[in-house]
């Protein structure tokens, strides 16, 4: 399984298509939730995914401070084959990348309530009561990464 990390402008058309197709399949079709999956934040994001010979197996996107929140943020976390550790693995990679590229001292995310345990296992804590977003219960979460980190160069991802 290979980890791939690219900024939006570095994605090939085929990679972009596969990533967006997966996100729509899970967040719109599987969850029966019609909403604007393409939210104009992808262009500012770093996209990280695990891929093998069968295709994309796990995915997330990372955004610097000020794009989605005042903190570095992680979103759109997907594991194609659930309960196999892929969600935990891509999340751990996302936390690492957030520290290396953006110097994250805190990482913010909005989790679907049913998946909050995945994030809690990696140190995220709930910072809100559950709320509905597009008809699905969510909770805001934050990870304290320690002190401020020194961000890497712009072309590290």
VEXTI-460552 format. One record per residue (C-alpha): residue in three letters; x, y, z. Coordinates in pm, whole numbers. Layout:
BEGIN
+-----+--------+--------+--------+
!   r !     px !     py !     pz !
+-----+--------+--------+--------+
! Ala !      X !      Y !      Z !
...
+-----+--------+--------+--------+
This chain:
BEGIN
+-----+--------+--------+--------+
!   r !     px !     py !     pz !
+-----+--------+--------+--------+
! Unk !      0 !      0 !      0 !
! Unk !    152 !    329 !   -111 !
! Unk !     93 !    668 !     52 !
! Unk !     47 !    950 !   -196 !
! Unk !     46 !   1316 !    -95 !
! Unk !    -21 !   1596 !   -342 !
! Unk !   -142 !   1951 !   -356 !
! Unk !   -439 !   2014 !   -583 !
! Unk !   -230 !   2146 !   -873 !
! Unk !     -7 !   1838 !   -863 !
! Unk !   -292 !   1589 !   -905 !
! Unk !   -330 !   1429 !  -1244 !
! Unk !   -677 !   1442 !  -1396 !
! Unk !   -710 !   1067 !  -1337 !
! Unk !   -612 !   1099 !   -969 !
! Unk !   -850 !   1390 !   -916 !
! Unk !  -1133 !   1196 !  -1080 !
! Unk !  -1072 !    885 !   -866 !
! Unk !  -1056 !   1086 !   -542 !
! Unk !  -1369 !   1289 !   -615 !
! Unk !  -1554 !    981 !   -738 !
! Unk !  -1475 !    803 !   -409 !
! Unk !  -1586 !   1101 !   -199 !
! Unk !  -1916 !   1133 !   -387 !
! Unk !  -1974 !    756 !   -368 !
! Unk !  -1933 !    758 !     11 !
! Unk !  -2054 !   1097 !    132 !
! Unk !  -2337 !   1158 !   -118 !
! Unk !  -2455 !    821 !   -255 !
! Unk !  -2380 !    572 !     27 !
! Unk !  -2497 !    810 !    298 !
! Unk !  -2793 !    925 !     87 !
! Unk !  -2700 !   1286 !    157 !
! Unk !  -2742 !   1532 !   -130 !
! Unk !  -2504 !   1821 !    -60 !
! Unk !  -2230 !   2016 !   -238 !
! Unk !  -1939 !   1775 !   -197 !
! Unk !  -1727 !   1998 !   -422 !
! Unk !  -1697 !   2292 !   -184 !
! Unk !  -1423 !   2510 !   -340 !
! Unk !  -1173 !   2409 !    -69 !
! Unk !  -1000 !   2133 !   -260 !
! Unk !   -782 !   2382 !   -445 !
! Unk !   -630 !   2497 !   -113 !
! Unk !   -590 !   2144 !     26 !
! Unk !   -327 !   1878 !     42 !
! Unk !   -474 !   1545 !    -62 !
! Unk !   -338 !   1228 !     97 !
! Unk !   -441 !    875 !     11 !
! Unk !   -340 !    513 !     39 !
! Unk !   -350 !    322 !   -286 !
! Unk !   -282 !    -35 !   -389 !
! Unk !   -336 !   -238 !   -705 !
! Unk !   -714 !   -224 !   -645 !
! Unk !   -715 !    157 !   -631 !
! Unk !   -766 !    420 !   -361 !
! Unk !   -822 !    252 !    -24 !
! Unk !   -821 !    550 !    214 !
! Unk !   -824 !    927 !    172 !
! Unk !   -828 !   1259 !    353 !
! Unk !   -759 !   1622 !    281 !
! Unk !   -569 !   1874 !    490 !
! Unk !   -608 !   2249 !    495 !
! Unk !   -395 !   2519 !    648 !
! Unk !   -520 !   2765 !    905 !
! Unk !   -783 !   3003 !    778 !
! Unk !   -928 !   2781 !    504 !
! Unk !  -1189 !   2593 !    709 !
! Unk !  -1111 !   2707 !   1063 !
! Unk !   -858 !   2898 !   1266 !
! Unk !   -663 !   2572 !   1298 !
! Unk !   -505 !   2337 !   1050 !
! Unk !   -789 !   2101 !    960 !
! Unk !   -846 !   1749 !    836 !
! Unk !  -1157 !   1642 !    653 !
! Unk !  -1321 !   1400 !    413 !
! Unk !  -1165 !   1099 !    589 !
! Unk !  -1257 !    777 !    407 !
! Unk !  -1153 !    415 !    438 !
! Unk !  -1293 !    199 !    159 !
! Unk !  -1258 !   -128 !    352 !
! Unk !  -1372 !    -56 !    703 !
! Unk !  -1244 !   -215 !   1023 !
! Unk !   -904 !   -294 !    872 !
! Unk !   -701 !    -10 !   1022 !
! Unk !   -691 !    198 !    704 !
! Unk !   -884 !    488 !    860 !
! Unk !   -645 !    498 !   1154 !
! Unk !   -346 !    474 !    921 !
! Unk !   -453 !    759 !    691 !
! Unk !   -548 !    971 !    993 !
! Unk !   -204 !    917 !   1150 !
! Unk !    -42 !   1016 !    820 !
! Unk !   -264 !   1325 !    805 !
! Unk !   -158 !   1432 !   1154 !
! Unk !    207 !   1380 !   1061 !
! Unk !    172 !   1577 !    737 !
! Unk !    -15 !   1858 !    916 !
! Unk !    279 !   1895 !   1152 !
! Unk !    548 !   1874 !    886 !
! Unk !    389 !   2096 !    621 !
! Unk !    172 !   2338 !    816 !
! Unk !    349 !   2336 !   1155 !
! Unk !     22 !   2237 !   1320 !
! Unk !      6 !   2275 !   1696 !
! Unk !   -366 !   2192 !   1689 !
! Unk !   -572 !   2009 !   1430 !
! Unk !   -946 !   2061 !   1387 !
! Unk !  -1203 !   1834 !   1230 !
! Unk !  -1577 !   1782 !   1214 !
! Unk !  -1652 !   1413 !   1267 !
! Unk !  -1966 !   1220 !   1201 !
! Unk !  -2072 !   1115 !   1551 !
! Unk !  -2063 !    742 !   1470 !
! Unk !  -1692 !    776 !   1376 !
! Unk !  -1581 !    998 !   1668 !
! Unk !  -1419 !    699 !   1841 !
! Unk !  -1170 !    662 !   1555 !
! Unk !  -1050 !   1016 !   1615 !
! Unk !  -1053 !    985 !   1994 !
! Unk !   -819 !    685 !   1968 !
! Unk !   -567 !    917 !   1803 !
! Unk !   -600 !   1188 !   2069 !
! Unk !   -873 !   1412 !   1931 !
! Unk !  -1121 !   1543 !   2187 !
! Unk !  -1476 !   1663 !   2141 !
! Unk !  -1515 !   2040 !   2164 !
! Unk !  -1885 !   2066 !   2085 !
! Unk !  -2213 !   1897 !   2146 !
! Unk !  -2349 !   1697 !   1854 !
! Unk !  -2511 !   1903 !   1580 !
! Unk !  -2671 !   1824 !   1246 !
! Unk !  -2485 !   1899 !    926 !
! Unk !  -2668 !   1802 !    608 !
! Unk !  -2897 !   1585 !    823 !
! Unk !  -2610 !   1380 !    974 !
! Unk !  -2502 !   1414 !   1340 !
! Unk !  -2152 !   1563 !   1368 !
! Unk !  -1925 !   1679 !   1649 !
! Unk !  -1634 !   1925 !   1637 !
! Unk !  -1302 !   1780 !   1753 !
! Unk !   -955 !   1913 !   1824 !
! Unk !   -614 !   1749 !   1861 !
! Unk !   -348 !   1925 !   2066 !
! Unk !    -16 !   1837 !   1903 !
! Unk !    204 !   1993 !   2171 !
! Unk !    383 !   2320 !   2117 !
! Unk !    401 !   2508 !   1789 !
! Unk !    589 !   2320 !   1520 !
! Unk !    808 !   2464 !   1254 !
! Unk !    637 !   2430 !    918 !
! Unk !    822 !   2265 !    633 !
! Unk !    883 !   2414 !    292 !
! Unk !    594 !   2483 !     58 !
! Unk !    695 !   2205 !   -176 !
! Unk !    725 !   1926 !     80 !
! Unk !    386 !   1781 !     -1 !
+-----+--------+--------+--------+
